[in-house]
Amino acid sequence: MDRLLINLGLCYNQLKNYKEARKFITNAFNFCDSICSEAIRIEGNFGLGVSYFIEAEVTNDTAVYSKSKENFIKSYDVANQIRDKRWRLENLVYLARIYTELNDVEHAKKSLEEAEQIADDTEYNLLLIEIYKGFSILFNKSKNYQQAAIYQDKYIHLKDSIYSESLIKNLSKIQTDFEQRENIATIAAKEEVIKQQRDLNIAIAIIAMLAGLLVLVLQRSNRTIKRVNAQLSEAKEVIEEQNKLLEDKNKYLDKEVEAKTVDLERVNQSLKQVNDELDNFIYKTSHDIRGPLASLKGMCNVALMDVKDPVALDYLSKLDTTAERLNTILTRLLIINQINNSKLSVARIDFDTIINDVLLLEKKKGLPQKLKIRRYVEDNATILSDKELIRIVLENLIDNAIKFYNESDRVDSFVDIHVNTNGQGQVRVRVIDNGIGISEANPGKLFRMFFRASERSETGGIGLYIVKTATAKLGGRVGLLTTPEGYTEFYVLFPTTPPKQDEDSEKPSI
């Protein structure tokens, strides 16, 4: 019961109904009274701290910030006693934000430094991102722009590393493979011509044998000996001329094939060189853009705090949003390279944990208030595969469904996530939503790079291409359906084990 009351309070926090949130959390403490467990005390005080913090952000009331700080400190003390790193980090991040709002630079810095020290020994990368962001805001506020830029860069770097930092290499690999197949087909055609010429030589040889037999038959007739001899001589001369012509033609064809082979090898080498140069160009360009982009975002953040003119603030906000979209597109291009060039790291996949992590990331980005997200994960739905690629697929499909939800007040928007086995040695993942919908007229286009199904797309039409590329890497299959109710369903079939890779074929990243 106390746990249910705590959870109801946390829900009211998300609904920004602070009084109801505190009411339920207080009832939870009254219910368990003096025998409240450490977990209830940690989560309850943390929930109260969040409630006061959200209210203080709206009212900008220093007294409310102080109440929020007291509850976070209580939650932190209990978490510190039982050595719970996760809750220590959660409380320290909020305490740092409170100290920053109260212009208490010393305590804010101390809280962030302690949180950073704890997070470095853990896998709580999302909280570490918040820590770096807090440092950047703190140093910008204290006008220490050098340190602010350092932590802004750490923030961007770690955010990208969630998707893995293997950089772009061989984005044009598919096109190169196509050209190589065309070249191989051309060589095969030439070899077919050579084979036909050889067959013709054999046929001529058979004709010569038949001519010889004819001579033997004609020799039995004395009347036609001279005429037959003359004909045989003529036939012999013709055959010799034909043989000579065929030999010359074969030599010519051999030289042509050799020349074409050399040309094809030269073209292949040129294509490889062009691809390598393209990879290097994309790599350098991405990083050349990323530096100024980080500086631009830093300057936007500083300007947003200093500039008071509403029109200028609107322009700066739009500029910061555009910079963030560009950073997202660069990140997704890096993910495509990671998928194409990384070696699979096979481990047992826990879909429930991955979905939890993805939904936590979506909550951090901000979920629509009216959107309901439900999941149904079968207990025995487990496979051996690459955890990072599985996460990339699920994150892009779930993010895609959330992004295109139905904004109408007359519709109860939802996103359903189903994970189950299909009885054929595969795990089927389905993401179903009742959003704005996608046409099935030409579903193949949806998975092409830079194809945008809606103006809401903020990533340049790369998300579904990433899903298809990662799924193919794992030996799976992705598709689009419309359910009988008219909902949109993206499905992915994962094999129980990924395909074997040729280690020699793996190309190192730049």
BELZI-V373193 format. One record per residue. N is the residue number from 0. SS is DSSP state (~ for helix, > for strand, _ for the rest). PHI is phi in degrees with one decimal (NA if undefined). Layout:
N,SS,PHI ; N,SS,PHI
This chain:
0,_,NA ; 1,~,-63.8 ; 2,~,-66.8 ; 3,~,-63.3 ; 4,~,-64.3 ; 5,~,-60.6 ; 6,~,-63.2 ; 7,~,-63.3 ; 8,~,-63.5 ; 9,~,-63.3 ; 10,~,-63.7 ; 11,~,-65.7 ; 12,~,-58.7 ; 13,~,-66.2 ; 14,_,-84.6 ; 15,_,62.8 ; 16,_,-101.1 ; 17,~,-67.0 ; 18,~,-63.7 ; 19,~,-64.0 ; 20,~,-59.7 ; 21,~,-67.2 ; 22,~,-62.4 ; 23,~,-68.0 ; 24,~,-66.4 ; 25,~,-63.5 ; 26,~,-61.3 ; 27,~,-62.6 ; 28,~,-64.3 ; 29,~,-66.9 ; 30,~,-68.1 ; 31,~,-87.4 ; 32,~,51.4 ; 33,~,-81.1 ; 34,~,-108.8 ; 35,_,-61.1 ; 36,_,-71.6 ; 37,~,-59.1 ; 38,~,-62.7 ; 39,~,-65.8 ; 40,~,-66.9 ; 41,~,-64.0 ; 42,~,-70.1 ; 43,~,-65.9 ; 44,~,-65.5 ; 45,~,-62.8 ; 46,~,-61.8 ; 47,~,-64.2 ; 48,~,-61.1 ; 49,~,-63.1 ; 50,~,-59.2 ; 51,~,-66.0 ; 52,~,-65.0 ; 53,~,-63.5 ; 54,~,-64.7 ; 55,~,-65.8 ; 56,~,-63.3 ; 57,~,-78.3 ; 58,~,-90.5 ; 59,_,58.0 ; 60,_,-96.1 ; 61,~,-61.3 ; 62,~,-63.5 ; 63,~,-66.8 ; 64,~,-60.7 ; 65,~,-65.7 ; 66,~,-60.9 ; 67,~,-60.2 ; 68,~,-60.9 ; 69,~,-58.8 ; 70,~,-69.3 ; 71,~,-64.4 ; 72,~,-65.0 ; 73,~,-60.2 ; 74,~,-61.8 ; 75,~,-63.5 ; 76,~,-59.5 ; 77,~,-65.4 ; 78,~,-62.1 ; 79,~,-69.8 ; 80,~,-65.0 ; 81,_,-95.1 ; 82,_,58.0 ; 83,_,-89.3 ; 84,~,-66.9 ; 85,~,-61.6 ; 86,~,-73.7 ; 87,~,-60.7 ; 88,~,-64.2 ; 89,~,-57.4 ; 90,~,-69.8 ; 91,~,-64.4 ; 92,~,-62.2 ; 93,~,-68.2 ; 94,~,-61.3 ; 95,~,-62.2 ; 96,~,-65.7 ; 97,~,-65.9 ; 98,~,-60.5 ; 99,~,-64.8 ; 100,~,-62.7 ; 101,_,-88.0 ; 102,_,61.5 ; 103,_,-92.0 ; 104,~,-63.0 ; 105,~,-63.1 ; 106,~,-69.3 ; 107,~,-62.3 ; 108,~,-63.8 ; 109,~,-62.1 ; 110,~,-63.3 ; 111,~,-66.8 ; 112,~,-64.8 ; 113,~,-64.5 ; 114,~,-63.6 ; 115,~,-64.2 ; 116,~,-63.4 ; 117,~,-69.0 ; 118,~,-66.3 ; 119,_,-62.8 ; 120,_,-97.4 ; 121,_,-125.9 ; 122,_,-108.2 ; 123,_,-82.2 ; 124,~,-66.7 ; 125,~,-65.6 ; 126,~,-69.5 ; 127,~,-63.7 ; 128,~,-61.0 ; 129,~,-63.1 ; 130,~,-64.1 ; 131,~,-63.1 ; 132,~,-64.5 ; 133,~,-62.7 ; 134,~,-58.5 ; 135,~,-60.0 ; 136,~,-64.6 ; 137,~,-61.6 ; 138,~,-68.9 ; 139,~,-64.4 ; 140,~,-68.4 ; 141,_,-89.6 ; 142,_,63.8 ; 143,_,-95.5 ; 144,~,-69.4 ; 145,~,-65.1 ; 146,~,-65.2 ; 147,~,-60.6 ; 148,~,-66.0 ; 149,~,-61.5 ; 150,~,-75.6 ; 151,~,-63.0 ; 152,~,-67.5 ; 153,~,-61.0 ; 154,~,-59.7 ; 155,~,-65.9 ; 156,~,-62.8 ; 157,~,-69.0 ; 158,~,-61.1 ; 159,~,-68.5 ; 160,~,-68.2 ; 161,_,-59.7 ; 162,_,-93.0 ; 163,_,87.9 ; 164,_,-100.0 ; 165,_,-65.4 ; 166,_,-86.6 ; 167,_,-68.1 ; 168,_,-149.8 ; 169,_,62.8 ; 170,_,-65.0 ; 171,_,-97.6 ; 172,~,-59.6 ; 173,~,-64.1 ; 174,~,-63.6 ; 175,~,-63.3 ; 176,~,-59.4 ; 177,~,-62.1 ; 178,~,-63.4 ; 179,~,-64.3 ; 180,~,-64.2 ; 181,~,-62.8 ; 182,~,-65.2 ; 183,~,-62.9 ; 184,~,-63.1 ; 185,~,-63.9 ; 186,~,-61.4 ; 187,~,-61.5 ; 188,~,-63.3 ; 189,~,-63.9 ; 190,~,-64.3 ; 191,~,-65.4 ; 192,~,-62.6 ; 193,~,-60.7 ; 194,~,-61.7 ; 195,~,-62.0 ; 196,~,-65.9 ; 197,~,-64.6 ; 198,~,-61.9 ; 199,~,-65.6 ; 200,~,-61.7 ; 201,~,-62.7 ; 202,~,-61.7 ; 203,~,-63.3 ; 204,~,-62.8 ; 205,~,-65.0 ; 206,~,-60.1 ; 207,~,-62.6 ; 208,~,-64.9 ; 209,~,-63.6 ; 210,~,-62.2 ; 211,~,-62.9 ; 212,~,-63.0 ; 213,~,-62.5 ; 214,~,-61.1 ; 215,~,-61.9 ; 216,~,-68.6 ; 217,~,-69.1 ; 218,~,-63.9 ; 219,_,-72.4 ; 220,_,-107.1 ; 221,~,-68.1 ; 222,~,-69.7 ; 223,~,-114.1 ; 224,~,-61.3 ; 225,~,-65.8 ; 226,~,-63.9 ; 227,~,-66.4 ; 228,~,-61.1 ; 229,~,-63.6 ; 230,~,-63.9 ; 231,~,-64.7 ; 232,~,-63.4 ; 233,~,-64.3 ; 234,~,-62.0 ; 235,~,-64.3 ; 236,~,-63.8 ; 237,~,-62.0 ; 238,~,-62.6 ; 239,~,-62.7 ; 240,~,-63.9 ; 241,~,-65.5 ; 242,~,-61.4 ; 243,~,-64.7 ; 244,~,-62.1 ; 245,~,-65.7 ; 246,~,-63.0 ; 247,~,-63.7 ; 248,~,-66.1 ; 249,~,-63.8 ; 250,~,-63.6 ; 251,~,-64.0 ; 252,~,-65.7 ; 253,~,-60.7 ; 254,~,-65.1 ; 255,~,-64.1 ; 256,~,-63.3 ; 257,~,-62.3 ; 258,~,-63.8 ; 259,~,-64.6 ; 260,~,-62.9 ; 261,~,-61.5 ; 262,~,-62.2 ; 263,~,-65.0 ; 264,~,-63.1 ; 265,~,-65.0 ; 266,~,-64.9 ; 267,~,-60.7 ; 268,~,-64.7 ; 269,~,-64.3 ; 270,~,-62.4 ; 271,~,-62.9 ; 272,~,-63.2 ; 273,~,-63.3 ; 274,~,-62.8 ; 275,~,-61.7 ; 276,~,-64.7 ; 277,~,-64.9 ; 278,~,-59.2 ; 279,~,-63.4 ; 280,~,-63.1 ; 281,~,-63.4 ; 282,~,-60.4 ; 283,~,-65.3 ; 284,~,-62.7 ; 285,~,-57.6 ; 286,~,-75.9 ; 287,~,-63.8 ; 288,~,-73.1 ; 289,~,-63.8 ; 290,~,-61.6 ; 291,~,-59.2 ; 292,~,-65.3 ; 293,~,-64.2 ; 294,~,-63.2 ; 295,~,-60.6 ; 296,~,-64.5 ; 297,~,-61.8 ; 298,~,-64.8 ; 299,~,-60.9 ; 300,~,-63.3 ; 301,~,-65.4 ; 302,~,-63.9 ; 303,~,-62.8 ; 304,~,-85.2 ; 305,~,-94.8 ; 306,_,-75.1 ; 307,_,-110.0 ; 308,_,-65.7 ; 309,~,-60.2 ; 310,~,-65.2 ; 311,~,-62.3 ; 312,~,-62.2 ; 313,~,-63.6 ; 314,~,-63.7 ; 315,~,-64.3 ; 316,~,-63.8 ; 317,~,-65.8 ; 318,~,-63.7 ; 319,~,-65.6 ; 320,~,-63.8 ; 321,~,-63.7 ; 322,~,-63.1 ; 323,~,-65.5 ; 324,~,-64.6 ; 325,~,-62.4 ; 326,~,-64.5 ; 327,~,-64.5 ; 328,~,-64.5 ; 329,~,-61.1 ; 330,~,-61.5 ; 331,~,-69.9 ; 332,~,-65.0 ; 333,~,-64.2 ; 334,~,-65.2 ; 335,~,-60.1 ; 336,~,-64.5 ; 337,~,-58.2 ; 338,~,-64.6 ; 339,~,-71.8 ; 340,~,-118.2 ; 341,_,-79.9 ; 342,_,-89.7 ; 343,_,-64.6 ; 344,_,-110.1 ; 345,>,-84.1 ; 346,>,-152.5 ; 347,>,-73.2 ; 348,_,-95.7 ; 349,_,-103.7 ; 350,~,-62.4 ; 351,~,-62.1 ; 352,~,-66.0 ; 353,~,-63.7 ; 354,~,-63.7 ; 355,~,-57.7 ; 356,~,-64.1 ; 357,~,-64.4 ; 358,~,-66.4 ; 359,~,-62.6 ; 360,~,-63.0 ; 361,~,-65.0 ; 362,~,-64.4 ; 363,~,-63.3 ; 364,~,-74.3 ; 365,_,107.5 ; 366,_,-99.0 ; 367,_,-59.3 ; 368,_,-63.3 ; 369,_,-89.4 ; 370,_,-84.7 ; 371,>,-103.5 ; 372,>,-115.3 ; 373,>,-124.3 ; 374,>,-135.0 ; 375,>,-136.2 ; 376,>,-109.6 ; 377,_,-69.2 ; 378,_,-60.2 ; 379,_,-94.0 ; 380,_,-82.8 ; 381,_,-140.1 ; 382,_,-141.2 ; 383,>,-101.1 ; 384,>,-160.6 ; 385,>,-88.2 ; 386,~,-61.8 ; 387,~,-65.5 ; 388,~,-68.9 ; 389,~,-60.1 ; 390,~,-62.4 ; 391,~,-60.1 ; 392,~,-62.2 ; 393,~,-64.7 ; 394,~,-62.7 ; 395,~,-69.0 ; 396,~,-67.8 ; 397,~,-67.3 ; 398,~,-61.6 ; 399,~,-64.9 ; 400,~,-66.7 ; 401,~,-67.8 ; 402,~,-62.0 ; 403,_,-103.1 ; 404,_,-69.3 ; 405,_,-84.1 ; 406,_,-85.3 ; 407,_,-65.4 ; 408,_,-70.3 ; 409,_,-87.3 ; 410,_,-118.5 ; 411,_,-86.5 ; 412,_,-69.2 ; 413,>,-148.4 ; 414,>,-134.6 ; 415,>,-107.4 ; 416,>,-116.0 ; 417,>,-113.9 ; 418,>,-130.5 ; 419,>,-155.2 ; 420,>,-84.1 ; 421,_,-111.3 ; 422,_,77.7 ; 423,_,-122.2 ; 424,_,75.5 ; 425,>,-130.8 ; 426,>,-108.7 ; 427,>,-107.2 ; 428,>,-109.6 ; 429,>,-124.6 ; 430,>,-118.0 ; 431,>,-114.0 ; 432,>,-144.9 ; 433,_,-109.8 ; 434,_,-77.3 ; 435,_,-74.0 ; 436,_,85.9 ; 437,_,-134.5 ; 438,_,-71.2 ; 439,_,-93.6 ; 440,_,-57.6 ; 441,_,-141.0 ; 442,~,-64.2 ; 443,~,-60.3 ; 444,~,-65.8 ; 445,~,-58.9 ; 446,~,-97.2 ; 447,_,-87.0 ; 448,_,-65.8 ; 449,_,70.0 ; 450,_,-85.6 ; 451,_,-113.7 ; 452,_,-83.0 ; 453,_,-153.1 ; 454,_,-69.8 ; 455,_,-71.6 ; 456,_,-63.5 ; 457,_,-110.8 ; 458,_,-116.1 ; 459,_,71.5 ; 460,_,74.3 ; 461,_,-108.7 ; 462,~,-56.8 ; 463,~,-70.9 ; 464,~,-63.6 ; 465,~,-62.9 ; 466,~,-59.1 ; 467,~,-64.5 ; 468,~,-64.4 ; 469,~,-66.2 ; 470,~,-64.3 ; 471,~,-62.9 ; 472,~,-60.5 ; 473,_,-87.1 ; 474,_,80.4 ; 475,_,-103.4 ; 476,>,-145.8 ; 477,>,-123.6 ; 478,>,-158.8 ; 479,>,-124.2 ; 480,>,-134.3 ; 481,>,-114.5 ; 482,_,-69.9 ; 483,_,-57.2 ; 484,_,-82.0 ; 485,_,93.0 ; 486,_,-83.5 ; 487,>,-91.3 ; 488,>,-129.3 ; 489,>,-100.1 ; 490,>,-123.9 ; 491,>,-133.6 ; 492,>,-103.9 ; 493,>,-104.4 ; 494,>,-72.1 ; 495,_,-65.4 ; 496,>,-135.5 ; 497,_,-74.2 ; 498,_,-66.8 ; 499,_,-71.8 ; 500,_,-112.7 ; 501,_,-83.3 ; 502,~,-62.0 ; 503,~,-69.1 ; 504,~,-84.1 ; 505,_,-72.1 ; 506,_,-103.2 ; 507,_,-67.3 ; 508,_,-74.0 ; 509,_,-67.4
